[in-house]
Amino acid sequence: MITSDQELQVTQERIAEFHRWLTQIRQTARSEEFDAVAGSYRLEIERMQADVLDYLLRPLPTSRHRQPA
């Protein structure tokens, strides 16, 4: 579960890294290997994306809203 903007950024960077790995594996792995390996990466990407959406769809705490000047 993501609890801060910093954790959000780290998770988004991990998702991008997993996408890069999938791109690389897609080009280098044999087809019978690809399905097994890609499935694991896909599950992890989907889990992290769900965490990102859960975090982004939560309202900000009241104390973080800007006060009128």
PDB file of N, CA, C, O and CB in Angstrom:
ATOM      1  N   MET A   1       0.832  -1.171   0.000  1.00  0.00           N
ATOM      2  CA  MET A   1       0.000   0.000   0.000  1.00  0.00           C
ATOM      3  C   MET A   1       0.883   1.244   0.000  1.00  0.00           C
ATOM      4  O   MET A   1       1.837   1.341   0.772  1.00  0.00           O
ATOM      5  CB  MET A   1      -0.950  -0.007   1.206  1.00  0.00           C
ATOM      6  N   ILE A   2       0.561   2.173  -0.857  1.00  0.00           N
ATOM      7  CA  ILE A   2       1.315   3.412  -0.977  1.00  0.00           C
ATOM      8  C   ILE A   2       0.757   4.416   0.019  1.00  0.00           C
ATOM      9  O   ILE A   2      -0.455   4.614   0.099  1.00  0.00           O
ATOM     10  CB  ILE A   2       1.257   3.971  -2.429  1.00  0.00           C
ATOM     11  N   THR A   3       1.651   5.053   0.781  1.00  0.00           N
ATOM     12  CA  THR A   3       1.200   5.978   1.824  1.00  0.00           C
ATOM     13  C   THR A   3       1.725   7.396   1.660  1.00  0.00           C
ATOM     14  O   THR A   3       1.398   8.271   2.462  1.00  0.00           O
ATOM     15  CB  THR A   3       1.611   5.460   3.161  1.00  0.00           C
ATOM     16  N   SER A   4       2.542   7.639   0.625  1.00  0.00           N
ATOM     17  CA  SER A   4       3.085   8.989   0.448  1.00  0.00           C
ATOM     18  C   SER A   4       3.400   9.227  -1.028  1.00  0.00           C
ATOM     19  O   SER A   4       3.490   8.295  -1.827  1.00  0.00           O
ATOM     20  CB  SER A   4       4.361   9.192   1.318  1.00  0.00           C
ATOM     21  N   ASP A   5       3.564  10.504  -1.358  1.00  0.00           N
ATOM     22  CA  ASP A   5       3.924  10.845  -2.738  1.00  0.00           C
ATOM     23  C   ASP A   5       5.285  10.264  -3.119  1.00  0.00           C
ATOM     24  O   ASP A   5       5.510   9.915  -4.278  1.00  0.00           O
ATOM     25  CB  ASP A   5       3.936  12.366  -2.923  1.00  0.00           C
ATOM     26  N   GLN A   6       6.180  10.163  -2.157  1.00  0.00           N
ATOM     27  CA  GLN A   6       7.494   9.576  -2.428  1.00  0.00           C
ATOM     28  C   GLN A   6       7.344   8.092  -2.783  1.00  0.00           C
ATOM     29  O   GLN A   6       7.970   7.619  -3.732  1.00  0.00           O
ATOM     30  CB  GLN A   6       8.433   9.748  -1.202  1.00  0.00           C
ATOM     31  N   GLU A   7       6.534   7.371  -2.045  1.00  0.00           N
ATOM     32  CA  GLU A   7       6.296   5.964  -2.358  1.00  0.00           C
ATOM     33  C   GLU A   7       5.602   5.826  -3.714  1.00  0.00           C
ATOM     34  O   GLU A   7       5.865   4.880  -4.455  1.00  0.00           O
ATOM     35  CB  GLU A   7       5.450   5.301  -1.254  1.00  0.00           C
ATOM     36  N   LEU A   8       4.723   6.766  -4.032  1.00  0.00           N
ATOM     37  CA  LEU A   8       4.068   6.768  -5.336  1.00  0.00           C
ATOM     38  C   LEU A   8       5.103   6.865  -6.445  1.00  0.00           C
ATOM     39  O   LEU A   8       5.053   6.107  -7.413  1.00  0.00           O
ATOM     40  CB  LEU A   8       3.064   7.926  -5.438  1.00  0.00           C
ATOM     41  N   GLN A   9       6.034   7.789  -6.309  1.00  0.00           N
ATOM     42  CA  GLN A   9       7.072   7.978  -7.316  1.00  0.00           C
ATOM     43  C   GLN A   9       7.926   6.718  -7.471  1.00  0.00           C
ATOM     44  O   GLN A   9       8.227   6.306  -8.592  1.00  0.00           O
ATOM     45  CB  GLN A   9       7.955   9.174  -6.948  1.00  0.00           C
ATOM     46  N   VAL A  10       8.307   6.120  -6.373  1.00  0.00           N
ATOM     47  CA  VAL A  10       9.121   4.900  -6.419  1.00  0.00           C
ATOM     48  C   VAL A  10       8.356   3.784  -7.125  1.00  0.00           C
ATOM     49  O   VAL A  10       8.923   3.064  -7.946  1.00  0.00           O
ATOM     50  CB  VAL A  10       9.525   4.455  -4.989  1.00  0.00           C
ATOM     51  N   THR A  11       7.088   3.641  -6.811  1.00  0.00           N
ATOM     52  CA  THR A  11       6.280   2.591  -7.434  1.00  0.00           C
ATOM     53  C   THR A  11       6.129   2.838  -8.928  1.00  0.00           C
ATOM     54  O   THR A  11       6.212   1.900  -9.721  1.00  0.00           O
ATOM     55  CB  THR A  11       4.899   2.508  -6.772  1.00  0.00           C
ATOM     56  N   GLN A  12       5.910   4.082  -9.318  1.00  0.00           N
ATOM     57  CA  GLN A  12       5.802   4.399 -10.747  1.00  0.00           C
ATOM     58  C   GLN A  12       7.118   4.109 -11.474  1.00  0.00           C
ATOM     59  O   GLN A  12       7.109   3.649 -12.616  1.00  0.00           O
ATOM     60  CB  GLN A  12       5.405   5.878 -10.941  1.00  0.00           C
ATOM     61  N   GLU A  13       8.233   4.373 -10.822  1.00  0.00           N
ATOM     62  CA  GLU A  13       9.536   4.061 -11.423  1.00  0.00           C
ATOM     63  C   GLU A  13       9.719   2.544 -11.550  1.00  0.00           C
ATOM     64  O   GLU A  13      10.270   2.069 -12.543  1.00  0.00           O
ATOM     65  CB  GLU A  13      10.685   4.672 -10.578  1.00  0.00           C
ATOM     66  N   ARG A  14       9.264   1.791 -10.559  1.00  0.00           N
ATOM     67  CA  ARG A  14       9.353   0.322 -10.630  1.00  0.00           C
ATOM     68  C   ARG A  14       8.491  -0.220 -11.767  1.00  0.00           C
ATOM     69  O   ARG A  14       8.900  -1.144 -12.471  1.00  0.00           O
ATOM     70  CB  ARG A  14       8.919  -0.314  -9.291  1.00  0.00           C
ATOM     71  N   ILE A  15       7.308   0.347 -11.947  1.00  0.00           N
ATOM     72  CA  ILE A  15       6.440  -0.075 -13.051  1.00  0.00           C
ATOM     73  C   ILE A  15       7.146   0.159 -14.375  1.00  0.00           C
ATOM     74  O   ILE A  15       7.140  -0.712 -15.244  1.00  0.00           O
ATOM     75  CB  ILE A  15       5.090   0.682 -13.017  1.00  0.00           C
ATOM     76  N   ALA A  16       7.754   1.330 -14.535  1.00  0.00           N
ATOM     77  CA  ALA A  16       8.476   1.643 -15.775  1.00  0.00           C
ATOM     78  C   ALA A  16       9.629   0.664 -15.985  1.00  0.00           C
ATOM     79  O   ALA A  16       9.888   0.233 -17.109  1.00  0.00           O
ATOM     80  CB  ALA A  16       9.009   3.095 -15.744  1.00  0.00           C
ATOM     81  N   GLU A  17      10.313   0.318 -14.907  1.00  0.00           N
ATOM     82  CA  GLU A  17      11.424  -0.636 -15.008  1.00  0.00           C
ATOM     83  C   GLU A  17      10.916  -2.020 -15.440  1.00  0.00           C
ATOM     84  O   GLU A  17      11.534  -2.677 -16.278  1.00  0.00           O
ATOM     85  CB  GLU A  17      12.171  -0.741 -13.655  1.00  0.00           C
ATOM     86  N   PHE A  18       9.818  -2.444 -14.880  1.00  0.00           N
ATOM     87  CA  PHE A  18       9.239  -3.724 -15.277  1.00  0.00           C
ATOM     88  C   PHE A  18       8.816  -3.702 -16.741  1.00  0.00           C
ATOM     89  O   PHE A  18       8.975  -4.698 -17.446  1.00  0.00           O
ATOM     90  CB  PHE A  18       8.043  -4.068 -14.388  1.00  0.00           C
ATOM     91  N   HIS A  19       8.276  -2.571 -17.206  1.00  0.00           N
ATOM     92  CA  HIS A  19       7.932  -2.442 -18.628  1.00  0.00           C
ATOM     93  C   HIS A  19       9.178  -2.587 -19.497  1.00  0.00           C
ATOM     94  O   HIS A  19       9.142  -3.254 -20.531  1.00  0.00           O
ATOM     95  CB  HIS A  19       7.249  -1.083 -18.901  1.00  0.00           C
ATOM     96  N   ARG A  20      10.272  -1.969 -19.083  1.00  0.00           N
ATOM     97  CA  ARG A  20      11.523  -2.092 -19.847  1.00  0.00           C
ATOM     98  C   ARG A  20      11.995  -3.542 -19.876  1.00  0.00           C
ATOM     99  O   ARG A  20      12.436  -4.030 -20.917  1.00  0.00           O
ATOM    100  CB  ARG A  20      12.622  -1.188 -19.242  1.00  0.00           C
ATOM    101  N   TRP A  21      11.906  -4.230 -18.744  1.00  0.00           N
ATOM    102  CA  TRP A  21      12.311  -5.631 -18.699  1.00  0.00           C
ATOM    103  C   TRP A  21      11.453  -6.478 -19.623  1.00  0.00           C
ATOM    104  O   TRP A  21      11.964  -7.338 -20.341  1.00  0.00           O
ATOM    105  CB  TRP A  21      12.227  -6.166 -17.272  1.00  0.00           C
ATOM    106  N   LEU A  22      10.146  -6.232 -19.606  1.00  0.00           N
ATOM    107  CA  LEU A  22       9.260  -6.986 -20.492  1.00  0.00           C
ATOM    108  C   LEU A  22       9.606  -6.748 -21.957  1.00  0.00           C
ATOM    109  O   LEU A  22       9.604  -7.678 -22.763  1.00  0.00           O
ATOM    110  CB  LEU A  22       7.802  -6.608 -20.233  1.00  0.00           C
ATOM    111  N   THR A  23       9.900  -5.511 -22.290  1.00  0.00           N
ATOM    112  CA  THR A  23      10.288  -5.182 -23.666  1.00  0.00           C
ATOM    113  C   THR A  23      11.537  -5.954 -24.055  1.00  0.00           C
ATOM    114  O   THR A  23      11.616  -6.506 -25.153  1.00  0.00           O
ATOM    115  CB  THR A  23      10.527  -3.665 -23.823  1.00  0.00           C
ATOM    116  N   GLN A  24      12.507  -5.993 -23.161  1.00  0.00           N
ATOM    117  CA  GLN A  24      13.756  -6.701 -23.426  1.00  0.00           C
ATOM    118  C   GLN A  24      13.531  -8.214 -23.526  1.00  0.00           C
ATOM    119  O   GLN A  24      14.046  -8.864 -24.436  1.00  0.00           O
ATOM    120  CB  GLN A  24      14.780  -6.392 -22.328  1.00  0.00           C
ATOM    121  N   ILE A  25      12.776  -8.755 -22.606  1.00  0.00           N
ATOM    122  CA  ILE A  25      12.511 -10.196 -22.611  1.00  0.00           C
ATOM    123  C   ILE A  25      11.746 -10.591 -23.869  1.00  0.00           C
ATOM    124  O   ILE A  25      12.002 -11.640 -24.461  1.00  0.00           O
ATOM    125  CB  ILE A  25      11.718 -10.609 -21.352  1.00  0.00           C
ATOM    126  N   ARG A  26      10.828  -9.760 -24.261  1.00  0.00           N
ATOM    127  CA  ARG A  26      10.026 -10.037 -25.465  1.00  0.00           C
ATOM    128  C   ARG A  26      10.906 -10.194 -26.694  1.00  0.00           C
ATOM    129  O   ARG A  26      10.597 -10.971 -27.597  1.00  0.00           O
ATOM    130  CB  ARG A  26       9.008  -8.917 -25.699  1.00  0.00           C
ATOM    131  N   GLN A  27      12.001  -9.453 -26.721  1.00  0.00           N
ATOM    132  CA  GLN A  27      12.892  -9.485 -27.871  1.00  0.00           C
ATOM    133  C   GLN A  27      13.911 -10.615 -27.794  1.00  0.00           C
ATOM    134  O   GLN A  27      14.451 -11.029 -28.819  1.00  0.00           O
ATOM    135  CB  GLN A  27      13.607  -8.169 -27.999  1.00  0.00           C
ATOM    136  N   THR A  28      14.179 -11.115 -26.598  1.00  0.00           N
ATOM    137  CA  THR A  28      15.281 -12.071 -26.457  1.00  0.00           C
ATOM    138  C   THR A  28      14.859 -13.478 -26.048  1.00  0.00           C
ATOM    139  O   THR A  28      15.581 -14.435 -26.330  1.00  0.00           O
ATOM    140  CB  THR A  28      16.248 -11.555 -25.457  1.00  0.00           C
ATOM    141  N   ALA A  29      13.722 -13.629 -25.399  1.00  0.00           N
ATOM    142  CA  ALA A  29      13.327 -14.945 -24.880  1.00  0.00           C
ATOM    143  C   ALA A  29      12.691 -15.800 -25.972  1.00  0.00           C
ATOM    144  O   ALA A  29      12.059 -15.293 -26.899  1.00  0.00           O
ATOM    145  CB  ALA A  29      12.351 -14.786 -23.704  1.00  0.00           C
ATOM    146  N   ARG A  30      12.876 -17.095 -25.834  1.00  0.00           N
ATOM    147  CA  ARG A  30      12.161 -18.031 -26.708  1.00  0.00           C
ATOM    148  C   ARG A  30      10.686 -17.991 -26.324  1.00  0.00           C
ATOM    149  O   ARG A  30      10.346 -17.699 -25.177  1.00  0.00           O
ATOM    150  CB  ARG A  30      12.742 -19.496 -26.591  1.00  0.00           C
ATOM    151  N   SER A  31       9.818 -18.283 -27.277  1.00  0.00           N
ATOM    152  CA  SER A  31       8.384 -18.148 -27.032  1.00  0.00           C
ATOM    153  C   SER A  31       7.911 -19.002 -25.858  1.00  0.00           C
ATOM    154  O   SER A  31       7.048 -18.567 -25.096  1.00  0.00           O
ATOM    155  CB  SER A  31       7.610 -18.524 -28.278  1.00  0.00           C
ATOM    156  N   GLU A  32       8.449 -20.187 -25.699  1.00  0.00           N
ATOM    157  CA  GLU A  32       8.024 -21.043 -24.582  1.00  0.00           C
ATOM    158  C   GLU A  32       8.492 -20.498 -23.234  1.00  0.00           C
ATOM    159  O   GLU A  32       7.852 -20.752 -22.214  1.00  0.00           O
ATOM    160  CB  GLU A  32       8.558 -22.463 -24.776  1.00  0.00           C
ATOM    161  N   GLU A  33       9.581 -19.765 -23.214  1.00  0.00           N
ATOM    162  CA  GLU A  33      10.060 -19.123 -21.986  1.00  0.00           C
ATOM    163  C   GLU A  33       9.271 -17.849 -21.702  1.00  0.00           C
ATOM    164  O   GLU A  33       8.975 -17.527 -20.551  1.00  0.00           O
ATOM    165  CB  GLU A  33      11.564 -18.803 -22.093  1.00  0.00           C
ATOM    166  N   PHE A  34       8.942 -17.140 -22.759  1.00  0.00           N
ATOM    167  CA  PHE A  34       8.330 -15.823 -22.614  1.00  0.00           C
ATOM    168  C   PHE A  34       7.042 -15.878 -21.800  1.00  0.00           C
ATOM    169  O   PHE A  34       6.857 -15.069 -20.890  1.00  0.00           O
ATOM    170  CB  PHE A  34       8.051 -15.227 -23.979  1.00  0.00           C
ATOM    171  N   ASP A  35       6.159 -16.808 -22.107  1.00  0.00           N
ATOM    172  CA  ASP A  35       4.881 -16.876 -21.399  1.00  0.00           C
ATOM    173  C   ASP A  35       5.068 -17.033 -19.892  1.00  0.00           C
ATOM    174  O   ASP A  35       4.384 -16.381 -19.103  1.00  0.00           O
ATOM    175  CB  ASP A  35       4.049 -18.030 -21.936  1.00  0.00           C
ATOM    176  N   ALA A  36       5.987 -17.889 -19.503  1.00  0.00           N
ATOM    177  CA  ALA A  36       6.213 -18.120 -18.077  1.00  0.00           C
ATOM    178  C   ALA A  36       6.790 -16.889 -17.392  1.00  0.00           C
ATOM    179  O   ALA A  36       6.337 -16.500 -16.316  1.00  0.00           O
ATOM    180  CB  ALA A  36       7.143 -19.305 -17.877  1.00  0.00           C
ATOM    181  N   VAL A  37       7.777 -16.286 -18.010  1.00  0.00           N
ATOM    182  CA  VAL A  37       8.442 -15.126 -17.412  1.00  0.00           C
ATOM    183  C   VAL A  37       7.543 -13.894 -17.455  1.00  0.00           C
ATOM    184  O   VAL A  37       7.418 -13.178 -16.462  1.00  0.00           O
ATOM    185  CB  VAL A  37       9.764 -14.837 -18.133  1.00  0.00           C
ATOM    186  N   ALA A  38       6.923 -13.649 -18.601  1.00  0.00           N
ATOM    187  CA  ALA A  38       6.095 -12.453 -18.766  1.00  0.00           C
ATOM    188  C   ALA A  38       4.896 -12.461 -17.830  1.00  0.00           C
ATOM    189  O   ALA A  38       4.477 -11.408 -17.348  1.00  0.00           O
ATOM    190  CB  ALA A  38       5.621 -12.336 -20.204  1.00  0.00           C
ATOM    191  N   GLY A  39       4.346 -13.633 -17.572  1.00  0.00           N
ATOM    192  CA  GLY A  39       3.200 -13.716 -16.673  1.00  0.00           C
ATOM    193  C   GLY A  39       3.513 -13.204 -15.278  1.00  0.00           C
ATOM    194  O   GLY A  39       2.687 -12.536 -14.657  1.00  0.00           O
ATOM    195  N   SER A  40       4.691 -13.513 -14.789  1.00  0.00           N
ATOM    196  CA  SER A  40       5.094 -13.041 -13.459  1.00  0.00           C
ATOM    197  C   SER A  40       5.242 -11.527 -13.433  1.00  0.00           C
ATOM    198  O   SER A  40       4.785 -10.863 -12.502  1.00  0.00           O
ATOM    199  CB  SER A  40       6.409 -13.700 -13.034  1.00  0.00           C
ATOM    200  N   TYR A  41       5.886 -10.990 -14.466  1.00  0.00           N
ATOM    201  CA  TYR A  41       6.040  -9.536 -14.538  1.00  0.00           C
ATOM    202  C   TYR A  41       4.678  -8.854 -14.656  1.00  0.00           C
ATOM    203  O   TYR A  41       4.433  -7.825 -14.027  1.00  0.00           O
ATOM    204  CB  TYR A  41       6.936  -9.148 -15.731  1.00  0.00           C
ATOM    205  N   ARG A  42       3.801  -9.435 -15.466  1.00  0.00           N
ATOM    206  CA  ARG A  42       2.476  -8.845 -15.648  1.00  0.00           C
ATOM    207  C   ARG A  42       1.728  -8.773 -14.321  1.00  0.00           C
ATOM    208  O   ARG A  42       1.141  -7.739 -14.001  1.00  0.00           O
ATOM    209  CB  ARG A  42       1.664  -9.654 -16.670  1.00  0.00           C
ATOM    210  N   LEU A  43       1.739  -9.844 -13.553  1.00  0.00           N
ATOM    211  CA  LEU A  43       1.048  -9.845 -12.265  1.00  0.00           C
ATOM    212  C   LEU A  43       1.597  -8.769 -11.330  1.00  0.00           C
ATOM    213  O   LEU A  43       0.838  -8.091 -10.639  1.00  0.00           O
ATOM    214  CB  LEU A  43       1.166 -11.215 -11.606  1.00  0.00           C
ATOM    215  N   GLU A  44       2.899  -8.621 -11.315  1.00  0.00           N
ATOM    216  CA  GLU A  44       3.501  -7.614 -10.438  1.00  0.00           C
ATOM    217  C   GLU A  44       3.161  -6.201 -10.920  1.00  0.00           C
ATOM    218  O   GLU A  44       2.869  -5.328 -10.102  1.00  0.00           O
ATOM    219  CB  GLU A  44       5.031  -7.801 -10.374  1.00  0.00           C
ATOM    220  N   ILE A  45       3.196  -5.966 -12.225  1.00  0.00           N
ATOM    221  CA  ILE A  45       2.817  -4.659 -12.775  1.00  0.00           C
ATOM    222  C   ILE A  45       1.371  -4.345 -12.419  1.00  0.00           C
ATOM    223  O   ILE A  45       1.065  -3.234 -11.985  1.00  0.00           O
ATOM    224  CB  ILE A  45       3.011  -4.629 -14.313  1.00  0.00           C
ATOM    225  N   GLU A  46       0.486  -5.313 -12.598  1.00  0.00           N
ATOM    226  CA  GLU A  46      -0.927  -5.086 -12.292  1.00  0.00           C
ATOM    227  C   GLU A  46      -1.128  -4.786 -10.812  1.00  0.00           C
ATOM    228  O   GLU A  46      -1.940  -3.930 -10.459  1.00  0.00           O
ATOM    229  CB  GLU A  46      -1.764  -6.302 -12.698  1.00  0.00           C
ATOM    230  N   ARG A  47      -0.404  -5.477  -9.948  1.00  0.00           N
ATOM    231  CA  ARG A  47      -0.511  -5.227  -8.509  1.00  0.00           C
ATOM    232  C   ARG A  47      -0.054  -3.812  -8.167  1.00  0.00           C
ATOM    233  O   ARG A  47      -0.712  -3.099  -7.409  1.00  0.00           O
ATOM    234  CB  ARG A  47       0.319  -6.254  -7.723  1.00  0.00           C
ATOM    235  N   MET A  48       1.087  -3.416  -8.740  1.00  0.00           N
ATOM    236  CA  MET A  48       1.606  -2.079  -8.461  1.00  0.00           C
ATOM    237  C   MET A  48       0.690  -1.002  -9.036  1.00  0.00           C
ATOM    238  O   MET A  48       0.488   0.033  -8.402  1.00  0.00           O
ATOM    239  CB  MET A  48       3.021  -1.926  -9.031  1.00  0.00           C
ATOM    240  N   GLN A  49       0.131  -1.229 -10.229  1.00  0.00           N
ATOM    241  CA  GLN A  49      -0.784  -0.258 -10.818  1.00  0.00           C
ATOM    242  C   GLN A  49      -2.041  -0.102  -9.962  1.00  0.00           C
ATOM    243  O   GLN A  49      -2.560   1.005  -9.818  1.00  0.00           O
ATOM    244  CB  GLN A  49      -1.162  -0.678 -12.244  1.00  0.00           C
ATOM    245  N   ALA A  50      -2.521  -1.189  -9.402  1.00  0.00           N
ATOM    246  CA  ALA A  50      -3.675  -1.120  -8.506  1.00  0.00           C
ATOM    247  C   ALA A  50      -3.332  -0.292  -7.264  1.00  0.00           C
ATOM    248  O   ALA A  50      -4.151   0.501  -6.800  1.00  0.00           O
ATOM    249  CB  ALA A  50      -4.135  -2.543  -8.098  1.00  0.00           C
ATOM    250  N   ASP A  51      -2.125  -0.476  -6.728  1.00  0.00           N
ATOM    251  CA  ASP A  51      -1.688   0.330  -5.578  1.00  0.00           C
ATOM    252  C   ASP A  51      -1.641   1.809  -5.934  1.00  0.00           C
ATOM    253  O   ASP A  51      -2.067   2.654  -5.146  1.00  0.00           O
ATOM    254  CB  ASP A  51      -0.306  -0.134  -5.087  1.00  0.00           C
ATOM    255  N   VAL A  52      -1.124   2.125  -7.122  1.00  0.00           N
ATOM    256  CA  VAL A  52      -1.046   3.524  -7.568  1.00  0.00           C
ATOM    257  C   VAL A  52      -2.447   4.113  -7.645  1.00  0.00           C
ATOM    258  O   VAL A  52      -2.689   5.203  -7.129  1.00  0.00           O
ATOM    259  CB  VAL A  52      -0.334   3.633  -8.948  1.00  0.00           C
ATOM    260  N   LEU A  53      -3.370   3.403  -8.284  1.00  0.00           N
ATOM    261  CA  LEU A  53      -4.736   3.918  -8.419  1.00  0.00           C
ATOM    262  C   LEU A  53      -5.409   4.071  -7.062  1.00  0.00           C
ATOM    263  O   LEU A  53      -6.099   5.062  -6.823  1.00  0.00           O
ATOM    264  CB  LEU A  53      -5.568   2.996  -9.309  1.00  0.00           C
ATOM    265  N   ASP A  54      -5.220   3.107  -6.175  1.00  0.00           N
ATOM    266  CA  ASP A  54      -5.798   3.220  -4.832  1.00  0.00           C
ATOM    267  C   ASP A  54      -5.307   4.483  -4.139  1.00  0.00           C
ATOM    268  O   ASP A  54      -6.088   5.195  -3.506  1.00  0.00           O
ATOM    269  CB  ASP A  54      -5.448   1.983  -3.985  1.00  0.00           C
ATOM    270  N   TYR A  55      -4.028   4.757  -4.259  1.00  0.00           N
ATOM    271  CA  TYR A  55      -3.455   5.946  -3.628  1.00  0.00           C
ATOM    272  C   TYR A  55      -3.992   7.221  -4.274  1.00  0.00           C
ATOM    273  O   TYR A  55      -4.402   8.147  -3.575  1.00  0.00           O
ATOM    274  CB  TYR A  55      -1.923   5.914  -3.717  1.00  0.00           C
ATOM    275  N   LEU A  56      -3.990   7.270  -5.591  1.00  0.00           N
ATOM    276  CA  LEU A  56      -4.416   8.483  -6.297  1.00  0.00           C
ATOM    277  C   LEU A  56      -5.903   8.770  -6.136  1.00  0.00           C
ATOM    278  O   LEU A  56      -6.320   9.924  -6.240  1.00  0.00           O
ATOM    279  CB  LEU A  56      -4.087   8.366  -7.766  1.00  0.00           C
ATOM    280  N   LEU A  57      -6.691   7.768  -5.890  1.00  0.00           N
ATOM    281  CA  LEU A  57      -8.133   7.961  -5.765  1.00  0.00           C
ATOM    282  C   LEU A  57      -8.587   8.253  -4.333  1.00  0.00           C
ATOM    283  O   LEU A  57      -9.776   8.449  -4.083  1.00  0.00           O
ATOM    284  CB  LEU A  57      -8.847   6.741  -6.274  1.00  0.00           C
ATOM    285  N   ARG A  58      -7.639   8.282  -3.396  1.00  0.00           N
ATOM    286  CA  ARG A  58      -7.955   8.679  -2.023  1.00  0.00           C
ATOM    287  C   ARG A  58      -7.867  10.194  -1.928  1.00  0.00           C
ATOM    288  O   ARG A  58      -6.921  10.789  -2.443  1.00  0.00           O
ATOM    289  CB  ARG A  58      -6.992   7.998  -0.996  1.00  0.00           C
ATOM    290  N   PRO A  59      -8.832  10.825  -1.282  1.00  0.00           N
ATOM    291  CA  PRO A  59      -8.743  12.288  -1.122  1.00  0.00           C
ATOM    292  C   PRO A  59      -7.582  12.666  -0.211  1.00  0.00           C
ATOM    293  O   PRO A  59      -7.179  11.895   0.661  1.00  0.00           O
ATOM    294  CB  PRO A  59     -10.062  12.853  -0.554  1.00  0.00           C
ATOM    295  N   LEU A  60      -7.065  13.843  -0.425  1.00  0.00           N
ATOM    296  CA  LEU A  60      -6.004  14.343   0.446  1.00  0.00           C
ATOM    297  C   LEU A  60      -6.567  14.620   1.831  1.00  0.00           C
ATOM    298  O   LEU A  60      -7.719  15.031   1.962  1.00  0.00           O
ATOM    299  CB  LEU A  60      -5.360  15.618  -0.143  1.00  0.00           C
ATOM    300  N   PRO A  61      -5.765  14.400   2.861  1.00  0.00           N
ATOM    301  CA  PRO A  61      -6.219  14.783   4.205  1.00  0.00           C
ATOM    302  C   PRO A  61      -6.465  16.288   4.251  1.00  0.00           C
ATOM    303  O   PRO A  61      -5.807  17.043   3.536  1.00  0.00           O
ATOM    304  CB  PRO A  61      -5.174  14.369   5.287  1.00  0.00           C
ATOM    305  N   THR A  62      -7.388  16.721   5.068  1.00  0.00           N
ATOM    306  CA  THR A  62      -7.766  18.128   5.158  1.00  0.00           C
ATOM    307  C   THR A  62      -6.574  19.015   5.461  1.00  0.00           C
ATOM    308  O   THR A  62      -6.494  20.122   4.929  1.00  0.00           O
ATOM    309  CB  THR A  62      -8.827  18.317   6.218  1.00  0.00           C
ATOM    310  N   SER A  63      -5.655  18.576   6.286  1.00  0.00           N
ATOM    311  CA  SER A  63      -4.509  19.397   6.693  1.00  0.00           C
ATOM    312  C   SER A  63      -3.584  19.713   5.512  1.00  0.00           C
ATOM    313  O   SER A  63      -2.799  20.658   5.590  1.00  0.00           O
ATOM    314  CB  SER A  63      -3.719  18.684   7.794  1.00  0.00           C
ATOM    315  N   ARG A  64      -3.661  18.944   4.428  1.00  0.00           N
ATOM    316  CA  ARG A  64      -2.771  19.168   3.293  1.00  0.00           C
ATOM    317  C   ARG A  64      -3.381  20.126   2.274  1.00  0.00           C
ATOM    318  O   ARG A  64      -2.689  20.576   1.362  1.00  0.00           O
ATOM    319  CB  ARG A  64      -2.435  17.846   2.624  1.00  0.00           C
ATOM    320  N   HIS A  65      -4.673  20.443   2.418  1.00  0.00           N
ATOM    321  CA  HIS A  65      -5.297  21.391   1.509  1.00  0.00           C
ATOM    322  C   HIS A  65      -4.756  22.790   1.802  1.00  0.00           C
ATOM    323  O   HIS A  65      -4.468  23.139   2.946  1.00  0.00           O
ATOM    324  CB  HIS A  65      -6.846  21.352   1.643  1.00  0.00           C
ATOM    325  N   ARG A  66      -4.630  23.561   0.761  1.00  0.00           N
ATOM    326  CA  ARG A  66      -4.119  24.921   0.934  1.00  0.00           C
ATOM    327  C   ARG A  66      -5.157  25.778   1.643  1.00  0.00           C
ATOM    328  O   ARG A  66      -6.356  25.689   1.381  1.00  0.00           O
ATOM    329  CB  ARG A  66      -3.743  25.546  -0.429  1.00  0.00           C
ATOM    330  N   GLN A  67      -4.664  26.597   2.535  1.00  0.00           N
ATOM    331  CA  GLN A  67      -5.508  27.530   3.254  1.00  0.00           C
ATOM    332  C   GLN A  67      -5.598  28.821   2.435  1.00  0.00           C
ATOM    333  O   GLN A  67      -4.610  29.241   1.833  1.00  0.00           O
ATOM    334  CB  GLN A  67      -4.952  27.802   4.692  1.00  0.00           C
ATOM    335  N   PRO A  68      -6.777  29.450   2.408  1.00  0.00           N
ATOM    336  CA  PRO A  68      -6.876  30.741   1.698  1.00  0.00           C
ATOM    337  C   PRO A  68      -5.962  31.781   2.332  1.00  0.00           C
ATOM    338  O   PRO A  68      -5.761  31.788   3.547  1.00  0.00           O
ATOM    339  CB  PRO A  68      -8.334  31.253   1.698  1.00  0.00           C
ATOM    340  N   ALA A  69      -5.418  32.650   1.508  1.00  0.00           N
ATOM    341  CA  ALA A  69      -4.489  33.672   1.996  1.00  0.00           C
ATOM    342  C   ALA A  69      -5.191  34.814   2.661  1.00  0.00           C
ATOM    343  O   ALA A  69      -4.542  35.752   3.123  1.00  0.00           O
ATOM    344  CB  ALA A  69      -3.652  34.195   0.877  1.00  0.00           C
TER     345      ALA A  69
END
